[in-house]
Amino acid sequence: MSIPYLLFISILTNYNALAIVDSQSVKNVDCAEKKGDDAGKKVSGIKRHIAVDTQGFPHAIEITTANVTDRKGALKAFERCKLSGVEKVLVDGGYTRAPFAKEVKHKLQATVEVVKRSELHTFKVLPKRWIVERSFAWLDKCRRLWKNCERNLNSSLQFVMLDFLAIILKKL
């Protein structure tokens, strides 16, 4: 099961009261059984939903088909990995709905802060949001994860956790 990996990660890292949540759409190869279409990014494959602390280490991970919304995937990740001690959840504009904030308040007893871009079509580093993007960049360096090569979503989840574990052990 996936809980021992995340328990090990939580023990190794300093658990902060801030969780930063985002998702990444990844293309599938031919052998994958389940896939969906992410219409916003025009990707057919899976989505990786992660919640990281301020150091970029994961505390909640969920893998879904790409047609699952960011909000539903984040809530599934919170259900899978029982987070405690989180006071604030930082999200981007894709999570702006009142029901999402209400569910996070119910499940984590935390508030949701949406960090929105101020100007359209300009690059600006958003406060604390770059941390979760850096975590996705760490995963992209892992050769097996550049595309979803796994048949099952659970296998894909296990490889993401295994690669995060290797990343954390290298940083010790």
N, C-alpha and C positions, 0 to 999 in steps of 0.2 A: 504494500500500500504506500501511498505517497506521504503520509504523515511523518514517518521517521526522518525522512530527508529534511523536511521543513523544521522539525523539532531540533535537529542537529544544527541547521542554519541559524535558528533563533538562539541557540546556546552559544554559538561561536561569535555572533555579532551583537553589538549593542542595540537593544531594541528601543526604538524611539517612539514618541507619542504621535509621530507624523507618518502617515502612509501616503505614498504617491502612486496613483493608479493610471494605467494606460493599456492599450492593446496594440497588437501588431498583426497585420494580415500577411500570410505566407502562402506562396503558391504550392500546389501539390504536384507530385510526379504521377505517372500513370497508375501505379500499383495501389494508391491510396483508396480505401473503400468509401470513406465519408468525405464529402466536400460540399461547400456552399459558395455562393457568389456574394462578394462584398461589392455592392453597387457603387459605393462612394469612391473606392480605390481601384475598382475594376480588376479585382483579383478573385480567381477561383481557387479556393483551398481552405485553409484553416485560419483561426485567430488565436493568438496567445494573449491571455489577459494576465497581467501581473500587478501586484502591489508590493512596492519596495519601501525600505526605510531611507533615511537621509544619506546613507552610505551607498545605496544602490543594491543592497542585498535583498533578495526576495523573501516575502513572508506569506504570500498567497499567490498561487499559480493555477490557472485553469486553461484548458485547451478545448475549443469548440469549433464547429464548422464556421466558415466565414460569414454566413448569413445571420448569425446571432449578433444582436446589437451589443455595443460596448457596455451599456448599463446592465443588461442581463448577464453577460459574461463576468463582469466584476462582482455581481451579487452571488453568482455561482462560486467564484473563487473565495469569497468571504464565507460561504457556507461550508466549502470543503476544508478550509484551514481556519480553525477557530482563532481569530485574532483577539488579543486582549491588551488593554492598556493604550489603545489608539484613541487619541482625542480629536484629531483632525485628519480628514482625507482630502488630499489635493487632487483635482481632476481637471481635464481640459474641457473645451466647449461641447464635446460629444456626450457629456454626462449631465447636461442641464435639463433636468426634469424634476418636478417636485416629488413624484413617487420614489425616485432613486434616493433622494436625500432622506425621505421618510424611512425607507428600508434600511439605509445605512445607520440612521439614528436608532432604529429598532434592533438591528443585529449587532452593531459595534458600540453603541452609545457614543457615537462620534459625530461631529459636524462635518459638512461637506463644503469645501471652498473651491469655487470654479475660477480657474485662471484663464482669462480670455485674452485674445490678441487685441491690441488697441488699434492697429492699422492693418488693412487688408493688403496682401501681396508685398509685404516688407518682412525681412528677416529680423527678428529680435529675440534674444534669449529670454525666455520667460522664467521668473523666479522659481527655483526648485523643480521645475518641470524637466529640466535637462537631465536630472539624475535618472529618471526612469528611461529616458532615451539612451543614456549611456549604458544602462543595463541591457537594453535591446542590442546595442552595438557589441557588447561583450558576447552575447549569444550569436550574433552574426559572424563572429570570428571562429566559432566552432563549426568545423567543416560539415558535419552531418546535419546541421540545422539550417543551412542556407536555403533549403527547400524542405517541405515535408515529405520525407521518404518512407514514412511508416504507414502500415496498413490501418492500424487502430489509433484512435485518439489517445487511449491510455498509454500506448507505447511512446507516442510523441511526448506526452506529459512526463514520462519517466526519463526520457533523454534530456529534456529541458532541465529537469531537476538534477540529473547527474552532471550535466555541464555546469550548472550554477555551483554545484558542490565542488567541482574541480577548480572553478574560478576562485571560490572562497579559500580553498586550501592553498592555492598559489599565492594568494595575497597575505597569508599568515606570516 
